[in-house]
């Protein structure tokens, strides 16, 4: 296994927080317990993904507020919040509140574009304004500005016994510098750099065409474009988010389950999918040494010193405990990382 020339600096994990529709509290509690476990294992961060109208966490901000009161050190992120579902002012208020409650541990990750299945939800989500809503980068710029302290109202001052501010309250100093943009395309990565944001990469990229199948090379190019456009250049923060499943302490039954999960998802990685040419990365399953060797061979992994490894979707709590424990105690150290 090759030795790292630069140690991995930050190690996080991502979960969608699945739950049973007939007993949603249990799944939410499991998600909070996973975050608590992550803190005990020394992970730097725990991230939640929005799952609107699905059986996964639909309100990561609310769950992270709860997690902030059950932990003291681990940082929190959203990967990602699709802003097409959100009012930027209200989201800025909610995230600023959780950042204050957590002591400055929030890392909002956002993306743009129309909501998924927009034709099916537009009359519920935006019954009067659907045609007027702006789902472009401007929505991100509004959100970032409001978090930063831009004017949100033409009125401020005292009215009766109430005092009003003309900017989002509470104001969370430093939160704007911790905003990440989830980019899948080269243009999005470049735009995020121009805005001075941090870059979240994942296990999905937009290929240039149906014959473009080198995932690592595409992601490497996006990271280069981002840093070339960013004011901080090579020091601009980038986090990679592949799916890794170490098996060091797994039982034979778990290894069989994990292998079947990866095998079922591998065919979609052979070529770009759909009219948008979305290309998926292969999930990495095996011992920590085997996974580390494959990561060091990955052109985009060699560009980063931060990762947020994505947990598989519908595994049992015991599986997540085993996977997270192996990542923290085996894979992370193999990549030069040390627990906090």
C-alpha positions in Angstrom: 0.0 0.0 0.0 1.5 3.4 -1.0 2.3 5.8 1.8 0.5 9.2 1.9 2.6 12.2 1.0 0.1 14.4 2.7 -2.0 13.1 5.6 -5.8 13.2 5.5 -6.7 16.2 7.6 -10.4 15.9 8.1 -12.6 12.8 8.2 -16.4 12.9 8.1 -19.3 10.7 7.2 -22.7 11.2 5.5 -26.0 9.5 6.2 -29.6 9.9 4.9 -31.1 8.8 8.2 -33.6 6.2 6.9 -36.7 5.4 9.0 -39.8 3.2 9.0 -42.9 5.3 8.0 -44.9 3.6 10.7 -42.3 4.3 13.4 -40.3 7.4 12.3 -38.9 8.3 15.7 -36.8 5.1 15.9 -34.9 6.0 12.7 -34.4 9.6 13.8 -33.0 8.4 17.1 -30.7 6.0 15.3 -29.4 8.9 13.3 -28.7 10.9 16.4 -27.0 7.8 18.0 -24.8 7.4 14.9 -23.7 11.1 15.2 -22.9 10.5 18.9 -20.9 7.4 18.0 -19.1 9.5 15.4 -18.0 12.0 18.0 -16.8 9.2 20.4 -14.8 7.7 17.5 -13.1 11.0 16.9 -14.7 11.9 13.5 -14.4 15.6 12.5 -17.9 15.9 11.1 -21.2 14.3 10.5 -23.4 15.3 7.5 -27.0 14.7 6.7 -28.6 14.7 3.2 -32.1 16.1 2.5 -34.7 13.5 1.5 -37.9 15.4 0.7 -41.1 13.3 0.6 -39.1 10.1 1.2 -38.4 7.9 4.2 -35.1 9.7 5.1 -34.3 12.9 7.0 -36.5 15.7 5.4 -35.3 18.3 8.0 -31.6 18.0 8.6 -31.5 21.4 10.3 -33.9 20.2 13.0 -32.1 16.9 13.5 -28.7 18.7 13.7 -30.2 21.1 16.3 -31.0 18.0 18.4 -27.5 16.6 17.7 -25.9 19.9 18.8 -27.4 19.3 22.3 -26.1 15.7 22.5 -22.5 16.4 21.4 -19.8 18.9 22.2 -17.2 18.7 19.5 -18.2 17.1 16.2 -19.1 19.4 13.4 -22.3 19.2 11.3 -23.1 19.6 7.7 -25.8 19.3 5.1 -24.8 17.5 1.9 -26.7 19.0 0.3 -29.6 21.2 0.9 -31.3 21.8 -2.5 -32.2 25.5 -2.3 -35.1 25.0 -4.8 -37.1 23.7 -1.8 -36.1 26.5 0.5 -36.8 30.2 1.2 -33.2 31.5 1.5 -34.1 34.0 4.3 -35.8 31.4 6.5 -33.0 28.9 5.9 -30.5 31.5 6.9 -32.4 32.0 10.2 -32.6 28.3 10.9 -28.9 27.5 10.2 -27.7 30.6 12.0 -29.7 29.5 15.1 -28.3 26.0 15.0 -24.8 27.4 14.5 -25.2 29.5 17.6 -26.6 26.6 19.6 -23.7 24.3 18.5 -21.0 26.8 19.2 -20.1 27.4 15.6 -20.1 23.8 14.3 -22.4 24.1 11.3 -21.3 23.6 7.6 -24.2 24.2 5.3 -23.9 22.5 1.9 -26.2 23.7 -0.8 -27.1 23.2 -4.4 -29.4 24.8 -7.0 -31.9 23.8 -9.6 -35.6 23.0 -9.6 -36.9 20.6 -6.9 -36.8 17.0 -7.9 -40.1 15.9 -9.5 -41.0 19.6 -9.6 -44.0 19.0 -11.9 -45.5 16.8 -9.1 -44.9 19.2 -6.2 -45.1 22.6 -7.7 -48.7 23.2 -6.9 -48.0 22.3 -3.3 -44.6 23.9 -2.9 -45.2 27.1 -4.9 -48.9 27.3 -5.7 -48.8 31.0 -6.6 -45.2 31.6 -7.6 -43.9 28.5 -9.4 -43.3 30.3 -12.7 -41.6 33.2 -11.0 -39.2 31.3 -8.7 -35.5 31.7 -9.5 -33.7 28.3 -9.2 -30.4 29.6 -10.6 -27.1 30.5 -8.8 -28.8 33.7 -7.7 -30.6 31.8 -5.1 -27.3 30.7 -3.6 -26.0 34.3 -3.7 -29.1 35.5 -1.8 -28.6 32.8 0.8 -24.9 33.5 1.3 -25.5 37.2 1.5 -28.2 36.9 4.1 -26.0 34.6 6.2 -23.2 37.1 5.9 -25.4 39.9 7.1 -26.7 41.6 4.0 -29.8 43.8 4.4 -32.9 41.7 4.7 -35.5 44.4 5.4 -36.0 48.1 4.7 -37.2 48.5 8.3 -35.3 48.4 11.5 -35.8 50.1 14.9 -38.4 50.1 17.6 -42.1 49.6 17.1 -44.0 49.7 20.3 -42.1 47.5 22.7 -40.5 45.4 20.0 -37.1 46.0 18.4 -36.5 44.9 14.8 -33.3 44.3 12.9 -32.7 44.8 9.2 -30.6 41.6 8.9 -31.0 38.0 9.8 -31.0 37.2 13.5 -29.2 35.6 15.2 -26.1 36.6 13.2 -23.6 33.7 13.3 -20.1 35.1 12.8 -18.0 32.8 10.6 -21.0 30.7 9.3 -20.7 32.3 5.8 -17.1 31.1 5.5 -18.3 27.5 6.2 -20.8 27.3 3.3 -20.1 24.6 0.8 -21.5 24.2 -2.8 -22.3 20.7 -4.1 -21.1 20.7 -7.7 -21.5 17.9 -10.2 -20.4 19.8 -13.3 -17.3 21.6 -14.4 -19.1 24.9 -14.8 -20.7 24.6 -11.3 -17.3 23.8 -9.7 -15.8 26.9 -11.5 -18.7 29.1 -10.4 -18.3 27.9 -6.7 -14.6 28.9 -6.9 -15.5 32.3 -8.3 -17.9 32.9 -5.4 -15.2 32.0 -2.8 -17.3 29.0 -1.5 -16.0 25.6 -0.4 -16.5 22.7 -2.7 -18.3 19.5 -2.0 -17.7 16.7 -4.4 -19.6 13.4 -4.2 -19.9 10.0 -5.9 -21.7 11.6 -8.9 -20.3 13.9 -11.6 -21.6 15.2 -14.9 -19.7 13.6 -17.8 -19.0 15.6 -21.0 -20.6 12.9 -23.1 -21.9 9.3 -23.2 -18.4 7.9 -23.8 -16.7 9.8 -21.0 -16.3 7.1 -18.3 -13.2 8.1 -16.3 -14.8 9.3 -13.1 -11.6 10.2 -11.3 -10.3 12.2 -14.2 -13.6 14.2 -14.5 -13.6 14.9 -10.8 -9.9 15.9 -10.8 -10.7 18.4 -13.6 -13.5 19.9 -11.6 -11.3 20.4 -8.5 -8.6 22.0 -10.6 -11.2 24.4 -12.2 -12.6 25.3 -8.8 -9.2 26.1 -7.3 -8.1 28.0 -10.4 -11.1 30.3 -10.0 -11.0 30.6 -6.2 -9.4 33.5 -4.4 -7.5 31.1 -2.1 -6.2 29.1 -5.0 -4.6 25.7 -4.0 -5.6 26.3 -0.4 -9.4 26.4 -1.2 -11.2 23.7 0.7 -12.5 20.7 -1.2 -14.2 17.6 0.3 -14.6 14.3 -1.5 -17.6 12.0 -0.7 -17.2 8.5 -2.1 -19.0 5.4 -0.6 -16.6 3.3 1.3 -17.4 0.0 3.2 -14.4 -1.4 5.1 -14.8 -5.0 6.2 -11.9 -5.4 8.7 -14.2 -6.3 11.7 -17.3 -7.3 9.7 -18.8 -10.7 10.2 -19.1 -13.2 7.3 -22.8 -12.3 7.0 -22.0 -8.6 6.8 -19.3 -9.0 4.2 -21.8 -11.0 2.1 -24.4 -8.3 2.5 -22.0 -5.5 1.6 -20.6 -7.3 -1.4 -24.2 -7.9 -2.7 -25.0 -4.2 -2.2 -22.0 -3.0 -4.1 -22.5 -5.6 -6.9 -26.1 -4.4 -7.4 -25.0 -0.8 -7.8 -21.9 -1.4 -9.9 -23.6 -1.7 -13.3 -24.7 2.0 -13.2 -21.0 3.0 -13.0 -20.1 1.6 -16.4 -21.3 4.6 -18.4 -23.0 8.0 -17.9 -26.7 7.7 -17.1 -29.6 9.7 -18.6 -29.7 12.8 -20.8 -27.6 14.7 -18.3 -24.8 12.1 -18.6 -24.5 11.6 -14.8 -21.6 9.3 -14.0 -21.5 7.4 -10.7 -18.3 6.3 -8.9 -17.8 2.7 -7.9 -18.5 2.0 -4.2 -15.3 0.8 -2.4 -15.7 -2.4 -0.3 -12.9 -4.5 1.2 -10.3 -4.2 4.0 -9.1 -0.8 5.0 -5.7 -1.4 3.4 -7.4 -2.4 0.1 -9.7 0.7 0.1 -6.7 3.0 1.0 -4.8 1.6 -2.0 -7.7 2.2 -4.4 -8.1 5.7 -3.0 -4.4 6.6 -3.5 -4.9 5.5 -7.1 -7.8 7.9 -7.5 -6.8 11.1 -9.2 -9.3 13.3 -7.4 -8.7 11.8 -3.9 -5.0 12.8 -4.3 -6.3 16.4 -4.7 -8.0 16.6 -1.3 -7.2 16.5 2.4 -10.8 16.3 3.6 -13.4 13.5 3.0 -17.0 12.9 3.9 -17.5 9.2 3.2 -21.1 8.3 2.4 -22.7 5.5 4.4 -24.7 3.0 2.4 -28.5 3.6 2.4 -30.5 1.0 4.2 -28.2 -1.0 6.5 -28.9 -1.9 10.1 -27.6 0.1 13.1 -25.0 -2.7 13.9 -23.7 -2.4 10.3 -23.2 1.3 10.6 -21.4 0.9 14.0 -19.0 -1.6 12.4 -18.4 0.5 9.3 -17.8 3.7 11.2 -15.6 2.0 13.8 -13.4 0.5 11.0 -13.3 3.8 9.2 -12.1 5.6 12.4 -9.7 3.0 13.7 -8.4 1.3 10.4 -9.1 3.3 7.2 -8.6 6.8 8.6 -5.2 6.0 10.1 -4.2 4.2 6.9 -4.8 7.5 5.1 -2.7 9.4 7.6 -5.6 10.7 9.7 -5.7 10.9 13.5 -9.0 11.0 15.5 -9.8 14.2 17.4 
